[in-house]
Amino acid sequence: MRAAEVLTVAAEGGVIGDGRTGANLALGVGLIGVVIGWLALARVAGRISTGNARTGGVAAVAVGLVGTALAVLHLATSSGGPGTGNGMVGAVVAIPLGLMAAALGRRALTRSRHAERTADRVERELGST
């Protein structure tokens, strides 16, 4: 199965399940992305000493974009409107959640680059004296 087919099946709710399954999947993926992005920001700030902030930032961006894509696909393929049990409201909520995960990941990447540059500059200054 190709990746596009997998995303379409996931957005439609999979083989088994009601119309809300795809929206719940998108919500779950978006929430996981937000948690990963928050942890990456905490690593950059030094509040958590384990793991790599850059890897966490990249993962948060990727997971957030996948969650957003799943939500948009679910909205595009679902029939009916809000309140019909097809999960449209969940998909609408999942879109900003996925975008928030991507934004947190991007912020963690930016901060980790800044911290890297600062550390390199300090190392050069201390090494030259």
All heavy atoms as an XYZ file, in Angstrom:
877
protein
N       0.842     -1.172      0.000
C       0.000      0.000      0.000
C       0.891      1.240      0.000
O       1.849      1.320      0.743
C      -0.876     -0.024      1.254
C      -2.142      0.752      1.099
S      -3.122      0.765      2.620
C      -4.387     -0.388      2.207
N       0.569      2.199     -0.837
C       1.339      3.431     -0.905
C       0.963      4.349      0.246
O      -0.060      4.199      0.888
C       1.088      4.123     -2.232
C       1.636      3.332     -3.403
C       1.566      4.125     -4.679
N       0.369      4.949     -4.763
C      -0.478      4.939     -5.775
N      -0.287      4.136     -6.772
N      -1.530      5.732     -5.788
N       1.812      5.349      0.482
C       1.595      6.276      1.597
C       0.305      7.066      1.420
O      -0.417      7.305      2.390
C       2.782      7.224      1.732
N      -0.013      7.468      0.206
C      -1.240      8.225     -0.034
C      -2.473      7.383      0.275
O      -3.459      7.880      0.843
C      -1.286      8.711     -1.479
N      -2.414      6.096     -0.064
C      -3.539      5.211      0.231
C      -3.699      5.007      1.736
O      -4.813      4.966      2.249
C      -3.348      3.870     -0.462
C      -3.412      3.956     -1.979
C      -2.984      2.658     -2.643
O      -2.485      1.757     -1.944
O      -3.157      2.564     -3.871
N      -2.577      4.879      2.435
C      -2.626      4.699      3.890
C      -3.243      5.923      4.552
O      -4.100      5.807      5.438
C      -1.208      4.426      4.447
C      -1.193      4.472      5.961
C      -0.709      3.085      3.952
N      -2.830      7.126      4.130
C      -3.395      8.347      4.705
C      -4.883      8.466      4.407
O      -5.664      8.872      5.267
C      -2.660      9.584      4.175
C      -1.292      9.851      4.773
C      -0.623     11.011      4.067
C      -1.386     10.109      6.259
N      -5.291      8.091      3.201
C      -6.707      8.164      2.851
C      -7.523      7.193      3.691
O      -8.589      7.542      4.198
C      -6.906      7.866      1.347
O      -6.121      8.779      0.600
C      -8.359      8.004      0.956
N      -7.037      5.961      3.851
C      -7.750      4.977      4.673
C      -7.812      5.441      6.123
O      -8.846      5.322      6.786
C      -7.085      3.586      4.563
C      -7.634      2.629      5.594
C      -7.286      3.022      3.163
N      -6.711      6.009      6.634
C      -6.693      6.499      8.015
C      -7.648      7.664      8.194
O      -8.344      7.768      9.204
C      -5.283      6.898      8.412
N      -7.711      8.550      7.210
C      -8.594      9.716      7.321
C     -10.056      9.321      7.232
O     -10.914      9.948      7.839
C      -8.269     10.722      6.226
N     -10.350      8.274      6.486
C     -11.733      7.826      6.359
C     -12.188      7.016      7.553
O     -13.341      6.654      7.654
C     -11.890      7.001      5.081
C     -11.772      7.813      3.819
C     -11.768      6.955      2.582
O     -11.695      5.715      2.706
O     -11.835      7.526      1.484
N     -11.312      6.719      8.463
C     -11.695      5.966      9.646
C     -11.218      4.545      9.637
O     -11.578      3.754     10.486
N     -10.416      4.174      8.671
C      -9.880      2.829      8.617
C     -10.895      1.838      8.094
O     -11.962      2.184      7.606
N     -10.555      0.583      8.194
C     -11.422     -0.478      7.706
C     -12.571     -0.696      8.678
O     -13.704     -0.935      8.282
C     -10.595     -1.770      7.526
C     -11.476     -2.905      7.054
C      -9.455     -1.535      6.554
N     -12.287     -0.596      9.971
C     -13.298     -0.804     10.995
C     -13.519      0.516     11.716
O     -12.599      1.287     11.914
C     -12.830     -1.852     12.025
C     -12.415     -3.134     11.314
C     -13.915     -2.137     13.045
C     -11.743     -4.125     12.218
N     -14.712      0.788     12.142
C     -14.966      1.959     12.959
C     -16.004      2.878     12.365
O     -16.459      2.704     11.247
N     -16.387      3.832     13.171
C     -17.387      4.793     12.723
C     -16.692      5.989     12.085
O     -15.492      5.998     11.884
C     -18.255      5.231     13.900
C     -17.443      5.833     15.032
O     -16.219      5.932     14.892
O     -18.038      6.217     16.039
N     -17.427      7.008     11.773
C     -16.881      8.175     11.092
C     -15.939      9.002     11.938
O     -15.190      9.809     11.417
N     -15.976      8.805     13.245
C     -15.125      9.604     14.124
C     -13.718      9.046     14.273
O     -12.852      9.696     14.842
C     -15.776      9.708     15.497
C     -17.025     10.552     15.513
C     -17.583     10.649     16.911
N     -18.128      9.381     17.363
C     -19.389      9.010     17.221
N     -20.236      9.803     16.625
N     -19.803      7.857     17.681
N     -13.464      7.860     13.779
C     -12.161      7.233     13.973
C     -11.040      8.048     13.338
O      -9.980      8.230     13.936
C     -12.162      5.804     13.401
O     -13.263      5.089     13.962
C     -10.880      5.089     13.719
N     -11.252      8.527     12.128
C     -10.226      9.329     11.460
C      -9.946     10.621     12.195
O      -8.796     11.048     12.319
N     -11.002     11.259     12.693
C     -10.812     12.499     13.450
C     -10.100     12.228     14.764
O      -9.229     13.010     15.176
C     -12.156     13.165     13.708
N     -10.443     11.130     15.419
C      -9.763     10.780     16.668
C      -8.296     10.470     16.424
O      -7.439     10.824     17.239
C     -10.451      9.599     17.338
C     -11.789      9.970     17.926
O     -12.045     11.135     18.215
N     -12.654      8.998     18.078
N      -8.002      9.833     15.310
C      -6.615      9.554     14.960
C      -5.849     10.859     14.742
O      -4.735     11.032     15.246
C      -6.550      8.688     13.703
C      -5.162      8.344     13.181
C      -4.431      7.456     14.165
C      -5.278      7.659     11.840
N      -6.456     11.780     14.018
C      -5.812     13.077     13.777
C      -5.616     13.842     15.088
O      -4.575     14.473     15.292
C      -6.640     13.895     12.795
N      -6.613     13.785     15.968
C      -6.478     14.445     17.272
C      -5.347     13.830     18.087
O      -4.552     14.546     18.712
C      -7.788     14.348     18.052
C      -8.875     15.341     17.677
C     -10.197     14.929     18.309
C      -8.496     16.729     18.096
N      -5.268     12.507     18.089
C      -4.212     11.826     18.835
C      -2.828     12.157     18.311
O      -1.906     12.433     19.077
N      -2.685     12.145     16.995
C      -1.391     12.463     16.386
C      -1.017     13.915     16.684
O       0.134     14.214     17.022
C      -1.425     12.184     14.864
C      -0.191     12.732     14.176
C      -1.552     10.694     14.608
N      -1.982     14.828     16.587
C      -1.714     16.230     16.891
C      -1.306     16.431     18.342
O      -0.388     17.197     18.645
N      -1.986     15.738     19.245
C      -1.659     15.857     20.667
C      -0.269     15.298     20.964
O       0.498     15.890     21.734
C      -2.714     15.138     21.507
C      -2.581     15.272     23.006
C      -2.704     16.727     23.422
C      -3.647     14.438     23.700
N       0.074     14.181     20.341
C       1.423     13.627     20.508
C       2.465     14.615     20.002
O       3.517     14.814     20.617
C       1.529     12.265     19.801
C       0.722     11.215     20.564
C       2.980     11.820     19.666
C       0.557      9.901     19.829
N       2.172     15.266     18.883
C       3.093     16.264     18.346
C       3.286     17.443     19.288
O       4.403     17.945     19.445
N       2.206     17.887     19.928
C       2.310     19.001     20.884
C       3.168     18.586     22.072
O       4.019     19.362     22.534
C       0.910     19.465     21.338
C       1.003     20.405     22.526
C       0.182     20.143     20.187
N       2.991     17.377     22.565
C       3.791     16.904     23.697
C       5.267     16.815     23.307
O       6.149     17.247     24.055
C       3.262     15.541     24.203
C       4.223     14.898     25.185
C       1.890     15.709     24.830
N       5.546     16.281     22.120
C       6.934     16.189     21.661
C       7.545     17.584     21.513
O       8.690     17.823     21.917
C       7.017     15.415     20.332
C       6.655     13.943     20.555
C       8.411     15.517     19.730
C       6.505     13.158     19.265
N       6.796     18.521     20.959
C       7.287     19.892     20.803
C       7.542     20.565     22.144
O       8.544     21.265     22.326
N       6.635     20.353     23.093
C       6.820     20.933     24.426
C       8.063     20.362     25.095
O       8.846     21.096     25.715
C       5.575     20.675     25.268
C       5.693     21.209     26.652
C       5.543     22.493     27.061
C       6.041     20.452     27.820
N       5.761     22.586     28.405
C       6.063     21.353     28.900
C       6.313     19.113     28.047
C       6.361     20.943     30.188
C       6.617     18.710     29.336
C       6.633     19.620     30.385
N       8.264     19.038     24.964
C       9.456     18.422     25.552
C      10.731     18.923     24.879
O      11.752     19.122     25.545
C       9.363     16.897     25.448
C       8.351     16.230     26.372
C       8.229     14.752     26.041
C       8.742     16.423     27.823
N      10.685     19.142     23.583
C      11.863     19.670     22.883
C      12.192     21.076     23.375
O      13.368     21.413     23.564
C      11.624     19.668     21.373
N      11.158     21.903     23.570
C      11.403     23.248     24.115
C      11.977     23.179     25.526
O      12.841     23.972     25.900
C      10.111     24.058     24.123
C       9.740     24.734     22.821
C       8.382     25.403     22.948
C      10.790     25.742     22.423
N      11.498     22.234     26.320
C      12.019     22.078     27.676
C      13.483     21.635     27.632
O      14.288     22.050     28.471
C      11.178     21.068     28.451
N      13.845     20.813     26.654
C      15.245     20.381     26.529
C      16.144     21.552     26.160
O      17.265     21.663     26.659
C      15.353     19.281     25.477
C      14.838     17.965     25.956
C      15.023     16.882     24.909
N      14.334     15.688     25.349
C      13.320     15.128     24.709
N      12.879     15.657     23.588
N      12.747     14.050     25.184
N      15.672     22.416     25.269
C      16.472     23.577     24.875
C      16.693     24.495     26.066
O      17.784     25.029     26.267
C      15.792     24.344     23.715
C      16.481     25.670     23.465
C      15.800     23.518     22.460
N      15.661     24.674     26.878
C      15.752     25.576     28.029
C      16.555     24.979     29.178
O      16.867     25.670     30.137
C      14.346     25.938     28.512
N      16.878     23.685     29.094
C      17.669     23.048     30.131
C      16.850     22.481     31.275
O      17.406     22.060     32.281
N      15.537     22.476     31.148
C      14.703     21.923     32.216
C      14.705     20.401     32.202
O      14.403     19.775     33.201
C      13.279     22.457     32.092
C      13.190     23.946     32.352
C      11.764     24.418     32.416
N      11.040     24.175     31.190
C      10.792     25.082     30.260
N      11.227     26.312     30.431
N      10.113     24.786     29.187
N      15.005     19.811     31.048
C      15.117     18.362     30.922
C      16.488     18.079     30.339
O      16.869     18.656     29.324
C      14.022     17.796     29.989
C      12.642     18.083     30.545
C      14.206     16.298     29.797
C      11.520     17.657     29.614
N      17.231     17.179     30.965
C      18.609     16.973     30.522
C      18.762     15.773     29.591
O      19.845     15.549     29.075
C      19.517     16.790     31.739
O      19.113     15.655     32.466
N      17.715     15.003     29.373
C      17.843     13.839     28.513
C      17.304     14.136     27.134
O      16.384     14.920     26.967
C      17.072     12.638     29.093
O      15.701     12.998     29.194
C      17.603     12.254     30.448
N      17.890     13.510     26.139
C      17.400     13.649     24.777
C      18.057     14.793     24.030
O      18.873     15.542     24.558
N      17.666     14.913     22.769
C      18.231     15.915     21.884
C      17.112     16.851     21.454
O      16.101     16.414     20.912
C      18.854     15.217     20.678
C      19.577     16.159     19.761
O      19.483     17.371     19.895
N      20.299     15.602     18.819
N      17.280     18.129     21.664
C      16.240     19.107     21.342
C      16.012     19.208     19.840
O      14.886     19.376     19.385
C      16.607     20.468     21.915
N      17.076     19.096     19.051
C      16.924     19.193     17.597
C      16.116     18.012     17.062
O      15.250     18.190     16.219
C      18.289     19.258     16.917
C      18.993     20.572     17.186
C      20.276     20.706     16.417
N      20.147     20.490     14.990
C      19.708     21.403     14.123
N      19.339     22.581     14.554
N      19.661     21.133     12.845
N      16.386     16.817     17.547
C      15.633     15.652     17.111
C      14.168     15.780     17.523
O      13.268     15.466     16.745
C      16.241     14.367     17.717
O      17.612     14.293     17.351
C      15.511     13.138     17.224
N      13.933     16.244     18.726
C      12.567     16.455     19.186
C      11.840     17.506     18.370
O      10.653     17.369     18.066
N      12.544     18.561     18.006
C      11.942     19.615     17.194
C      11.545     19.114     15.811
O      10.458     19.401     15.317
N      12.432     18.361     15.187
C      12.131     17.800     13.869
C      10.958     16.826     13.970
O      10.057     16.827     13.113
C      13.382     17.112     13.274
C      13.038     16.310     12.039
C      14.446     18.132     12.953
N      10.959     16.011     15.011
C       9.859     15.050     15.191
C       8.535     15.767     15.414
O       7.500     15.360     14.873
C      10.166     14.121     16.360
N       8.548     16.840     16.191
C       7.309     17.578     16.450
C       6.769     18.211     15.174
O       5.558     18.194     14.929
C       7.550     18.654     17.510
N       7.651     18.757     14.346
C       7.212     19.339     13.079
C       6.601     18.260     12.197
O       5.517     18.438     11.623
C       8.381     20.048     12.360
C       8.006     20.421     10.943
C       8.808     21.280     13.138
N       7.278     17.125     12.093
C       6.784     16.045     11.238
C       5.454     15.487     11.727
O       4.507     15.329     10.944
C       7.826     14.934     11.160
N       5.367     15.210     13.013
C       4.130     14.646     13.568
C       2.995     15.655     13.475
O       1.850     15.301     13.164
C       4.363     14.170     15.025
C       3.069     13.772     15.696
C       5.333     13.006     15.038
N       3.284     16.914     13.718
C       2.257     17.944     13.607
C       1.716     18.070     12.194
O       0.500     18.200     11.983
N       2.594     18.010     11.206
C       2.144     18.107      9.819
C       1.357     16.872      9.388
O       0.390     16.983      8.635
C       3.341     18.347      8.894
C       4.013     19.710      9.047
C       5.210     19.822      8.116
C       3.030     20.838      8.802
N       1.751     15.702      9.894
C       0.983     14.483      9.596
C      -0.406     14.569     10.223
O      -1.409     14.224      9.590
C       1.740     13.224     10.082
C       0.839     12.005     10.081
C       2.953     12.974      9.211
N      -0.485     15.052     11.457
C      -1.791     15.219     12.105
C      -2.679     16.206     11.364
O      -3.881     15.978     11.195
N      -2.089     17.286     10.895
C      -2.851     18.265     10.122
C      -3.323     17.665      8.803
O      -4.477     17.865      8.400
C      -1.996     19.518      9.861
O      -1.581     20.053     11.120
C      -2.769     20.574      9.103
N      -2.458     16.920      8.138
C      -2.834     16.283      6.871
C      -3.960     15.276      7.083
O      -4.910     15.208      6.278
C      -1.619     15.610      6.245
N      -3.883     14.497      8.152
C      -4.955     13.541      8.444
C      -6.280     14.252      8.694
O      -7.332     13.807      8.218
C      -4.587     12.686      9.661
C      -3.564     11.595      9.437
C      -3.171     10.964     10.768
C      -4.096     10.543      8.489
N      -6.233     15.353      9.427
C      -7.458     16.099      9.713
C      -8.061     16.691      8.444
O      -9.279     16.623      8.231
C      -7.177     17.191     10.736
N      -7.217     17.249      7.593
C      -7.712     17.837      6.341
C      -8.279     16.749      5.437
O      -9.344     16.933      4.825
C      -6.580     18.638      5.642
C      -6.966     19.018      4.231
C      -6.242     19.871      6.453
N      -7.609     15.607      5.361
C      -8.133     14.496      4.565
C      -9.468     14.003      5.109
O     -10.373     13.671      4.347
C      -7.136     13.344      4.537
C      -6.032     13.441      3.502
C      -5.008     12.343      3.711
C      -6.608     13.339      2.109
N      -9.593     13.954      6.437
C     -10.856     13.522      7.029
C     -11.974     14.508      6.694
O     -13.089     14.099      6.374
C     -10.723     13.365      8.541
C     -11.972     12.851      9.177
N     -12.340     11.536      9.097
C     -12.957     13.479      9.867
C     -13.492     11.373      9.722
N     -13.882     12.529     10.200
N     -11.670     15.786      6.773
C     -12.670     16.789      6.414
C     -13.072     16.681      4.950
O     -14.240     16.856      4.598
C     -12.144     18.198      6.695
C     -12.231     18.673      8.130
C     -11.573     20.035      8.264
C     -13.659     18.738      8.595
N     -12.104     16.409      4.101
C     -12.388     16.343      2.663
C     -13.204     15.115      2.295
O     -13.977     15.153      1.339
C     -11.083     16.349      1.876
N     -13.044     14.028      3.051
C     -13.714     12.787      2.679
C     -14.971     12.498      3.479
O     -15.689     11.562      3.145
C     -12.755     11.587      2.831
O     -12.296     11.522      4.183
C     -11.585     11.723      1.886
N     -15.241     13.254      4.533
C     -16.418     12.961      5.346
C     -17.656     13.613      4.748
O     -17.593     14.660      4.114
C     -16.217     13.437      6.791
O     -16.098     14.832      6.824
N     -18.769     12.957      4.962
C     -20.028     13.493      4.453
C     -20.844     14.036      5.618
O     -20.620     13.701      6.766
C     -20.817     12.394      3.740
O     -21.088     11.337      4.643
N     -21.799     14.857      5.319
C     -22.624     15.441      6.366
C     -21.997     16.702      6.908
O     -21.066     17.266      6.346
N     -22.489     17.123      8.031
C     -21.999     18.348      8.642
C     -21.667     18.122     10.100
O     -21.669     16.995     10.584
N     -21.387     19.196     10.814
C     -21.103     19.074     12.242
C     -22.325     18.527     12.983
O     -23.454     18.893     12.697
C     -20.805     20.503     12.688
C     -20.523     21.255     11.437
C     -21.234     20.560     10.337
N     -22.086     17.630     13.898
C     -23.173     17.054     14.682
C     -23.803     15.817     14.075
O     -24.739     15.262     14.631
N     -23.284     15.349     12.939
C     -23.844     14.159     12.309
C     -23.143     12.888     12.738
O     -23.538     11.802     12.322
C     -23.754     14.278     10.773
O     -22.388     14.407     10.396
C     -24.562     15.451     10.263
N     -22.103     12.981     13.551
C     -21.383     11.804     14.007
C     -20.251     11.389     13.093
O     -19.696     10.305     13.245
N     -19.908     12.227     12.138
C     -18.826     11.887     11.216
C     -17.473     12.413     11.667
O     -16.490     12.242     10.959
C     -19.140     12.431      9.816
C     -20.271     11.682      9.174
O     -20.473     10.504      9.454
N     -21.018     12.356      8.331
N     -17.394     13.074     12.775
C     -16.122     13.536     13.309
C     -15.599     14.816     12.698
O     -14.405     15.096     12.791
N     -16.466     15.591     12.096
C     -15.997     16.823     11.463
C     -15.494     17.833     12.490
O     -14.498     18.513     12.254
C     -17.096     17.431     10.613
C     -17.416     16.595      9.390
S     -18.504     17.422      8.271
C     -17.386     18.592      7.552
N     -16.154     17.934     13.619
C     -15.724     18.885     14.647
C     -14.362     18.465     15.207
O     -13.484     19.306     15.429
C     -16.785     18.996     15.768
C     -16.290     19.864     16.893
C     -18.087     19.526     15.208
N     -14.161     17.175     15.401
C     -12.862     16.692     15.866
C     -11.755     16.991     14.875
O     -10.643     17.348     15.255
N     -12.067     16.865     13.590
C     -11.068     17.165     12.564
C     -10.759     18.654     12.525
O      -9.609     19.056     12.326
C     -11.552     16.691     11.202
N     -11.783     19.482     12.738
C     -11.554     20.931     12.762
C     -10.673     21.308     13.954
O      -9.818     22.185     13.849
C     -12.908     21.685     12.790
C     -12.721     23.146     13.113
C     -13.630     21.516     11.463
N     -10.842     20.637     15.079
C     -10.010     20.896     16.260
C      -8.598     20.353     16.040
O      -7.619     20.927     16.526
C     -10.658     20.280     17.522
C      -9.727     20.340     18.709
C     -11.969     20.971     17.829
N      -8.474     19.262     15.301
C      -7.160     18.643     15.083
C      -6.257     19.492     14.197
O      -5.031     19.398     14.306
C      -7.333     17.258     14.477
N      -6.833     20.304     13.324
C      -6.003     21.124     12.425
C      -5.143     22.111     13.215
O      -3.915     22.121     13.066
C      -6.862     21.820     11.357
C      -7.419     20.777     10.388
C      -6.055     22.877     10.601
C      -8.424     21.322      9.402
N      -5.720     22.961     14.083
C      -4.834     23.868     14.838
C      -3.923     23.133     15.817
O      -2.828     23.605     16.122
C      -5.790     24.809     15.576
C      -7.137     24.288     15.384
C      -7.117     23.267     14.312
N      -4.348     21.961     16.297
C      -3.501     21.190     17.200
C      -2.239     20.721     16.466
O      -1.124     20.826     16.999
C      -4.287     19.997     17.747
C      -3.773     19.318     18.997
C      -3.757     20.298     20.163
C      -4.645     18.134     19.329
N      -2.400     20.234     15.244
C      -1.248     19.825     14.451
C      -0.354     20.997     14.086
O       0.879     20.895     14.106
N      -0.977     22.131     13.760
C      -0.187     23.323     13.439
C       0.563     23.835     14.662
O       1.689     24.333     14.555
C      -1.085     24.408     12.850
C      -1.691     24.086     11.479
C      -2.665     25.176     11.075
C      -0.616     23.885     10.445
N      -0.056     23.707     15.840
C       0.616     24.118     17.072
C       1.822     23.218     17.338
O       2.876     23.700     17.759
C      -0.351     24.048     18.260
C       0.250     24.582     19.532
S      -0.771     24.456     21.027
C      -2.413     24.383     20.467
N       1.675     21.924     17.072
C       2.804     21.008     17.242
C       3.949     21.387     16.312
O       5.119     21.408     16.717
C       2.360     19.569     16.977
N       3.620     21.706     15.060
C       4.655     22.110     14.107
C       5.318     23.419     14.548
O       6.539     23.581     14.417
C       4.052     22.252     12.714
N       4.536     24.343     15.069
C       5.093     25.620     15.528
C       6.002     25.425     16.740
O       7.074     26.051     16.835
C       3.972     26.594     15.857
N       5.603     24.572     17.672
C       6.460     24.293     18.836
C       7.768     23.636     18.403
O       8.842     23.971     18.911
C       5.724     23.394     19.829
C       4.641     24.036     20.673
C       3.877     22.974     21.450
C       5.229     25.063     21.611
N       7.673     22.707     17.465
C       8.881     22.063     16.960
C       9.802     23.045     16.259
O      11.021     23.012     16.433
N       9.213     23.933     15.477
C      10.010     24.950     14.781
C      10.688     25.888     15.779
O      11.851     26.261     15.617
C       9.112     25.740     13.828
C       9.799     26.828     13.097
C      10.780     26.280     12.092
N      11.460     27.389     11.445
C      12.740     27.391     11.165
N      13.474     26.344     11.415
N      13.292     28.436     10.590
N       9.961     26.243     16.825
C      10.539     27.125     17.845
C      11.692     26.433     18.577
O      12.716     27.053     18.869
C       9.455     27.540     18.828
C       9.910     28.569     19.807
C       8.751     29.098     20.599
N       9.235     30.045     21.561
C       8.752     31.250     21.710
N       7.758     31.643     20.954
N       9.246     32.063     22.614
N      11.533     25.136     18.850
C      12.608     24.384     19.496
C      13.836     24.308     18.589
O      14.974     24.437     19.062
C      12.127     22.984     19.856
N      13.611     24.122     17.292
C      14.735     24.099     16.353
C      15.454     25.436     16.306
O      16.692     25.490     16.317
C      14.239     23.731     14.953
C      13.900     22.269     14.718
C      13.226     22.096     13.366
C      15.148     21.422     14.802
N      14.695     26.510     16.271
C      15.292     27.849     16.232
C      16.089     28.124     17.496
O      17.217     28.634     17.435
C      14.194     28.909     16.057
O      13.462     28.618     14.875
C      14.781     30.297     15.961
N      15.521     27.786     18.635
C      16.233     28.028     19.895
C      17.476     27.154     20.022
O      18.489     27.591     20.568
C      15.302     27.793     21.081
C      14.308     28.893     21.254
C      13.524     28.713     22.522
N      12.614     29.822     22.720
C      11.877     29.957     23.783
N      11.924     29.059     24.750
N      11.075     30.988     23.904
N      17.411     25.920     19.538
C      18.587     25.055     19.646
C      19.709     25.554     18.739
O      20.878     25.483     19.098
C      18.235     23.605     19.317
O      17.931     23.440     17.961
N      19.360     26.081     17.563
C      20.385     26.666     16.689
C      21.024     27.877     17.358
O      22.235     28.070     17.292
C      19.770     27.075     15.354
C      19.540     25.929     14.441
C      19.153     26.406     13.051
N      18.529     25.318     12.354
C      17.289     25.324     11.896
N      16.541     26.395     12.026
N      16.787     24.284     11.283
N      20.201     28.710     17.982
C      20.723     29.895     18.667
C      21.647     29.482     19.813
O      22.719     30.067     20.003
C      19.573     30.751     19.189
C      20.029     31.958     19.940
N      20.653     33.016     19.328
C      19.968     32.264     21.272
C      20.956     33.922     20.244
N      20.550     33.490     21.425
N      21.248     28.472     20.573
C      22.073     28.001     21.684
C      23.387     27.415     21.173
O      24.443     27.611     21.773
C      21.315     26.956     22.498
N      23.327     26.713     20.031
C      24.539     26.166     19.430
C      25.502     27.264     19.020
O      26.700     27.197     19.277
C      24.163     25.357     18.182
C      24.442     23.904     18.276
C      23.986     23.192     17.014
O      24.296     23.687     15.907
O      23.334     22.169     17.148
N      24.974     28.299     18.367
C      25.824     29.406     17.923
C      26.449     30.127     19.105
O      27.618     30.510     19.072
C      25.011     30.386     17.086
C      24.654     29.857     15.735
C      23.871     30.863     14.952
N      23.363     30.271     13.735
C      22.237     30.595     13.167
N      21.472     31.538     13.683
N      21.837     30.002     12.064
N      25.669     30.324     20.154
C      26.183     30.999     21.344
C      27.286     30.167     21.981
O      28.326     30.702     22.377
C      25.045     31.250     22.345
O      24.024     31.990     21.701
C      25.537     32.013     23.549
N      27.081     28.865     22.067
C      28.095     27.995     22.663
C      29.361     27.988     21.821
O      30.475     28.010     22.361
C      27.553     26.582     22.807
N      29.218     27.972     20.497
C      30.400     28.014     19.627
C      31.154     29.321     19.790
O      32.392     29.341     19.820
C      29.991     27.832     18.166
C      29.553     26.422     17.843
O      29.840     25.518     18.655
O      28.903     26.231     16.788
N      30.421     30.438     19.887
C      31.066     31.745     20.038
C      31.812     31.823     21.366
O      32.952     32.298     21.424
C      30.027     32.848     19.943
C      30.656     34.237     19.896
C      29.629     35.332     19.776
N      28.849     35.372     21.011
C      27.539     35.515     21.065
N      26.836     35.644     19.980
N      26.901     35.537     22.225
N      31.205     31.348     22.435
C      31.860     31.360     23.744
C      33.099     30.480     23.739
O      34.152     30.855     24.271
C      30.854     30.936     24.846
C      31.570     30.670     26.160
C      29.784     31.967     25.026
N      33.000     29.333     23.072
C      34.141     28.426     22.996
C      35.298     29.061     22.234
O      36.457     28.938     22.625
C      33.706     27.133     22.320
C      34.789     26.075     22.280
C      34.283     24.804     21.621
O      33.198     24.344     22.002
O      34.986     24.292     20.729
N      34.994     29.754     21.146
C      36.050     30.439     20.385
C      36.701     31.541     21.206
O      37.905     31.720     21.171
C      35.470     31.012     19.090
C      35.293     29.996     17.977
C      35.035     30.685     16.648
N      33.971     31.681     16.696
C      32.687     31.442     16.409
N      32.314     30.243     16.061
N      31.799     32.401     16.462
N      35.878     32.293     21.934
C      36.420     33.379     22.739
C      37.278     32.871     23.874
O      38.324     33.422     24.168
C      35.281     34.251     23.282
C      34.594     35.075     22.229
C      33.387     35.822     22.768
O      33.105     35.710     23.982
O      32.725     36.511     21.979
N      36.859     31.784     24.512
C      37.646     31.226     25.605
C      38.903     30.544     25.082
O      39.937     30.551     25.750
C      36.801     30.233     26.420
C      35.679     30.835     27.241
C      34.873     29.746     27.933
C      36.234     31.801     28.275
N      38.808     29.958     23.906
C      39.966     29.278     23.323
C      41.039     30.248     22.841
O      42.217     29.917     22.807
N      40.642     31.466     22.466
C      41.617     32.422     21.919
C      42.363     33.189     23.008
O      43.352     33.818     22.739
C      40.920     33.414     20.993
O      39.993     34.191     21.717
N      41.890     33.150     24.253
C      42.564     33.912     25.306
C      43.635     33.128     25.996
O      43.835     32.022     25.933
C      41.568     34.371     26.398
O      40.911     33.262     26.933
C      40.617     35.380     25.825
